[in-house]
Amino acid sequence: MAVATIQTSEGESQFRIEATGAFREPRTRVLKHDDTFAVLNQFGDILGESGSPDGLYHRDTRHLSQLELRVNGNRPLLLSADPGEDNALLTVDLANPDMVDADGAALHRELIYINRRKFVWQGAYNELLLVHNFDLAPHAVTIGLRFAADFVDVFEVRGQERPRRGTSSVERLSSDTVLLRYCGLDGVERYTTLCFEPAPARLDTWGAEFKLKLNGGEGTRIVLRAYCGSPKEDGWDIRRYYRALRSSRHGLRQASGRAASLEGSNAVFNELVRRSVADLYMLMTDTPHGPYPYAGIPWYSTVFGRDGIITALLTLWTDPTIAKGVLSFLAAEQATEIDPERDAEPGKILHEMRQGEMARLGEVPFARYYGSVDATPLFVMLAGAYYTRTGDLDTIRGIWPNIQAALQWIDTYGDPDHDGFVEYDSQSAAGLTNQGWKDSGDAIFHADGELANGPIALCEVQGYVYAAKRYAAELAGALGDDTMAMRL
């Protein structure tokens, strides 16, 4: 699939996602933990095709662009793929097609069963391969795993072109370990360490082969780990795999266990609730300030101010810890100075944060980007709603200077002409033209279809501002500042 070159025209953002293909059945499969996620096809493979979002990503960089399994050089048959009830473990069931085995004997379809069990945890992709011969006769089988890492930035995967990139290298460290390395233009070295157990019969810089001789009814296992970093320990084995899996499931249970339980008499409704809770907590990421819901996989697996706030508002009734984490994180990242290239002004709340090479180099403005007109009043709204729900005045007291700074932004930078309407007009040459929830370049237009020019005052933002000041008045009263409460 070719990636179209982005051609920007009037009202069109250079950061929009090109429609180079359709996501259609069979669906992609997703795994995530914190800042690491994997996008796989239904076979559990990463195909490495141009324009495909498949890959293992860590902090906005693709650390694996290919991971394909073959049986005697053939693609296996797909039996099923199941992400499980908690999204922790993806299980893929495969079988051999009609073929000859490695000794040249006929091997009829679905006699060799392959079970792939994979999960992501603490910056690593972990996989257990169970291979079983269900024939009565012995068979020689070669399991091949082809791998590669292009270390491209997520914005490159989305279709943005770069004139220059860093340098890549691959090194075979031992009989069971390969190190893939990328030295970026930002001076940061990024690594992917691939470990296998047992050691493959052949391991080079592009693939591994396991030569298996299975008697009738016999099975064996292979363990694989792809760690997004340099080697931290010697090898990888089945015991470490299961310890990591237990930790992964325990972490998910602990997080989702904070949510209020909801159950009805309808089985379909109960399944909908269960799946929604599992999906929500897969998107949750632990930060030094508490849990933060990332906006979506693959393109938006990062902090977004508006998305995090609205998610926290909608889940206040079931898990107010999310709101506390969002408030604390956004307060810590609140803008304190004027920076037109980042659309930042004192008191403004973050729109988006990125950690990839392109963001670090300033090739995209999103390392810390503040181009949202609504995130700031929504932040104040969330603080008020959180206090109403929990009565947690200590948290409110801790972020009260941030709430005051947000209110100051609303009245000054948010309304520079003092007409009573909070508006936006992008200052960044590379930033977003439209800065409400409809932020596509052609999203805001007049009745005749003509694109609207800034400054633009969105109707919903005025409602957010009204609600924010109502909430802020209540908070000021709770903190004993009656003068501010009356003024608001």
N, C-alpha and C positions, 0 to 999 in steps of 0.2 A: 504494500500500500504506500503510495507516494505521499509525502507531506507537502501541501501547497505552500508556496511562499506567501507570507503575509503582505498584502498590499493595503496600506491604510489610505482611506479617503475621508472626506468630510464626515464628521460624526462617528468615525469608526476607530475603536481603540486598537492600538498595536499589540495589546496583550489579550485580545479576545482569542478564544479557542477555535481553531479551524475545524470545520466539519469535514474531515477527511475520510470518514467511514461511519457506519452505524453500529451501535452496540445492540446486538440482537442475539437471540438464543442460538447456540448454547452460550450461557452467561459466563462472564469472568468471575473468578473467585478471589476473595480479598481476605487478608490476614493483617492484623495491626497490633502493635504495642508501642505506646508513647510515640517517639519520633521516627519509628521504623514501621514500614508496611510493605506488603507484597501483593502484587496483582498478577494472578495466574490464570491460565485458560482452564477449561473444564477437565483436562488431563492432568492438571497440576504442573504444567510446564510453563516456562518463560521462553517464548519463541524468538525474541530478538528481531522481530520484523519491523521494518521502517514504518513509522507512524503509529506503532502499537504502544499502548500504555503499560504493557506487561513489564514486570521487573521487580527487583527488590530495592526499595528506596530507604534512604536514611538522611534525615535533615536536608531534604530537597535535592538530593543527588541520587541517581540510579547506581547502585552498587553491584547489581547483577542485571545484565541485559539479555542473558541467555542461560537457560538451564533445561535441557531437553533430555528425556529418557527414551531409550530405544532398547528393544529386545532383539538380539541378533541383527541389529541394523534396521529393524522394522518398528514402525509406530504401533504401540499396543492398541487393543480394542478397549473402549471406554465402557465400563459397566455402571458406575455410579460415582457421584461426587457429593459429599455432604459436609457442610461447615459446622455441624453439631449444634446443640441447643444453645451453647454459650459463645459461639464464634471463636473459641480458643483453639480448636483442633480441626483442620481440614483433612477429611479422609477421602481418598480417591481409590476406587477399585478398578483394576485393569486386568486384561488377559491377553495372551498371545494371539495373533492372527494365524491363519494357515501358513505354514512356512516349514523350512528344514532347520533342524537344530545345528549346533556348532560342529557336530560330528557328521553332518550330512544326512541324518535320519529324518524321516517325515515326522512333523509335529503338527497335529491337527489343532484347530482353533480351541481356545479356552481350556487348555490343559495346564498351562503355566499361569498361575494366579499371582498378581502383584498388588500389594496393598501399600499405598503411600500415606503416611501420617505426618502431617507437617504443622508447625506453629511458629510464631514469631515472638521472641521474648528477649528483652534487654539488649537490643541492637543486633540480634542474630536470627537468622532463619534456620530452623532445625527440622530435619526430616528423617523418618525411619521407614525403610523399605523392607517389607516382608515378601519373600518370594517362595512360592510353594508349587511343587510338582504334583498335580492330581492324577497324572497318568500312572499306570502300573509299571511302565517301562522307565528306565533311567533316561535322562536327557541332559545334554550339555548346552548350557544357555549362557550367552554373553549379555550382561546388563551394561549398557553404555550411558554415560552422562556427559553431555557436551555443555560447556559453560563459557561465559564471556562477561566482561564488565566494561561498559563504555564510559562510565562515570559522567554521564551528561546531566546537566542541570534540568530540573523539572520544567523550566520554561523552554528549553530546547526540545524536550520530549513533546511539549505542547505545540511546537512548530516554529519557534523563534530561531532564526539563524544567527550564528556567531562567526565573525571572520577569523578568529584565532581561538585556540584551545591549548590546554596544557599538554603534558607528555604522559604516556601510559607505559607500563611495563608489567611483565608477568614472570614470576620466579617460582620454580619448584623447590620448596624448602626441604622436603623429606619424601619418603615413600608414600606418605599419607596426607601431605599438606602442600597447598599451593597458595602463594601470595600474589594478589593482583593489586597494583599500585597506580595512583594517579597524582601527579604534582600539578596543582592548578595554577592559573595565572594569579590567583590571590595569595600564592605562597603557602597554601595549606596542602599537606599531603593527606590523601584519602586512601584507605585500604579496604580490601575484602579478603579475608582469610578463609579458605576452603579446607575443611578437614574431613577425612573419611575414616571409617572403621568398619571392617578391617581394611588394611591397605589394599588398594586396587592392584590387579595384575599389571595394569599399565596406567600411569599417571603422567601427563605432560601438561603443557601450558594451555591447552584448549579442551581437554576432556579426560575422563577416567573410564576404565573398563574393568568389569569384574567377571572373571571366568568361573562359572558355577557348574558343578557336576552334581545333579540332583537325582538320587534314586527315586523310585516310585513312592509317592506319599511323603517325600522328604521336603523340608523347607530350610531356609536360612534367612539372615537379616543383614542389612547394610545401613549404617548410620552416616548421615551427612550433616555438616554444619557450615553455614556461611555467615561469618561474623563481620560486621561493618566496622572494621578496625584492624590494627596490627595484632599479631599473635599475642594472647595474654596467658595462655596455658599450653601444656603439652597435650596434643591430640584431643580426641573426642570419642566418647564411648557410650554404650547403651545406658549405663547407670547415670551418667551426666545428662543424657537426653531425658530420662524419666524424672530426674530431680527438677530439671528446668520446666518440664511439662506440668508437674505438680505445682510448682511455684506460679506458673502462668495461670492455671485454673484457680488456685487459691486467691491470687490477686484480683481476678475478675469477679469471683464470688464475693470477696470482701467489698469491692467497689459497688457492685450491683445490689449487695445486701443492704446498703444504706437507703435504697429506694423503698417507699411504701409498697406493700404488696396489694395487688388488685386482682380479684378473681370473681367471675360470674358463673351463671348456669349454662352458658353457651360455650361449647368447646372451641369454636372458631374464634370467638372473641378472646378467650383465654390464650390461644396460640398467637393471636395478633399482639396482645400485650407482652407475652413472653419474648417474641421476636423483636419487638420494639425496644424493650429493655436491653436485650443482648446487643442490638445494633448501637444504641445510645452509649453504652459503657465500653464498647469497642472503640468508639470515637474519642472517649475520654483520655486525656493525657495528664499525667502527674507532672506538676511544675513545682518549683520551690515555694510558690504561693498557694498551692492547692490544686484540685482537679480543674482542667479546662477542656471543654468539648471542642474538638477540631471540627472544621466545617464540612469536610467530605473527602472521600478517596476516589481518584488519585490526585486531582489537581488542587484540592483545597485542604489537604491534610496538614494544617498549620493553624496558628491563631488568627482569627478574624474577630474584630471587636464587636460589630453588629451581630454577627451570627452567634457568638458566644453569649452575648447579653440576652438575645431573644430566646435561645435555648434555656438559659438559666431562668428567665421569667416563666417559661412554659413548664418548667420542671420544679418550680418552687414548692408546689404542694406535695411533691413526692420525695425530693431530695434537695433541701436548701444548701447543702454543702457545696453543690455546684455553683450556686450564686455567690457564695462566700469566696470560692476560688477565683471566679471570674472577676469579682470586684477587686480582690487583692492584686491580681495580676495586672489588670488594666490601670489601677492606681499607680502601681510601680512603674508602668511604661507610659504614663501620661506625659504629653509634650510639655517642655518647660521653656522653650525658646522658639523664635521664628526661624523657620527653614523652608523657604518657598519650594525647593526641589522635593521635599517630602510632604508638602502641604501641611506643615506643622506650625502650630501657634500655641502659646502658653495656655494650658488648661484643656487642650483638645485630646480626645480619647483615640487610641490607636485604631486604625482600620485593618492593617495586615502586617504580619511579621514573617520574614524569610531568612533562612540560614545558608542558602546555597551559594555557589561560586559567583553567579551572575549578580545576586543581590549584594554580596560582599564587595564586588568590584564597582557597583553602581551602574551596571549595565541595565538593570531594572531598578526602580526606586523603592522596592518593597522590603528592604531589610528592616526598616521601621518606617511605615508609611501611614499617614494620618488623613488620607483623603476620604473621610466620611462626614457628612453633615449631621447625620442622625445619631452616631454612636455616643456623642457627648451628652445630649439630653437623655438618651436611653440609659446611660450609665447612672445618672442621678435617679431616674425612675427605678432602676433595679435596686439601688441602695434603699430607697424608700419601701419598695415592695418586700425586700429582704427583712427589713426591720419589722414591718407589719406582720410578716409570717413568723419570725423567730423571737423578736424582742431582744436581739443581740446588740445591745448598745455599745459594747466594747469594740466590736468590729467597726461599727459606724463611727465611733470616736476616733479610731485609728485612721480612717480614710476621710475624715471630715475636711481636712485641708484640700484634699483632691476634689471633693464635692464642691467646695467653695470656688476652687479654681475652674471647675467645669461651668459653674453658674456665671463666673466672670467672663469666660469665653463666650457663652451664649449671648451675653449682653453687649460684648464689644466686637470681637472678631466674627462672631456668628451673625451679627446685625450691624455691619459697618456704617450703613447709612441711617441707622436709628429710626427706621420706619415701622418697627415692631415685628418685622418678619425675619426669621432666621433663614439665611440663604447661603448658597455656595457659588464659587467661581474659581475654578482650579488655577493655582499659581504655578504648578509644576509642569514643565514642558513635556515630561515623560509620564505624568500621572494620569489619573482618571478624569475624563471630561465631565461625566455625571457622577455625583457622589451621594446619591440616595440608594435605597435598596435596589432600584432599577438602574444599574450603573453601566449598562452597555452604552456605547457611544451614540446610538440612535434611539435611545429609550424615551427621551423627553422631546415631544414635538407639539406643534400647534394643531388646531382642528383641521387645517388645510394640508397637514403633513409636513410642513416646513419645520426643520429642526430648531429647537429653542436655543438661544444664546444666553450665556450667563450675564449677570447673576440670576440664579433660579431659586425661588422659594417654594419648596414642596409642601403640599397641603398637610400631609401626615406629620411632617416635622414640626409644624406649628402646634399640632396636638401633643406631640411628645414634649415640647417645651412647656406647654401649659401643665401637663401632668408632672413634669420634673419639678416645676416650681411649687406645685401643691405638695408633693412629697417632701421637697426640701424644707418647706415651712414646718411640716410635722416633725422632721428630724431636728430642725433648729430648736423647736419647742422642747423636744425630748432632751436636748443637750443644754437647756437652760438659756438659750439665746432668744429671749422673747422679742427683742428689737428686730432681729433678722426675720423671725417668724412673722411678725406683723407686716414688715416691709414686703415680704414675698406674697 
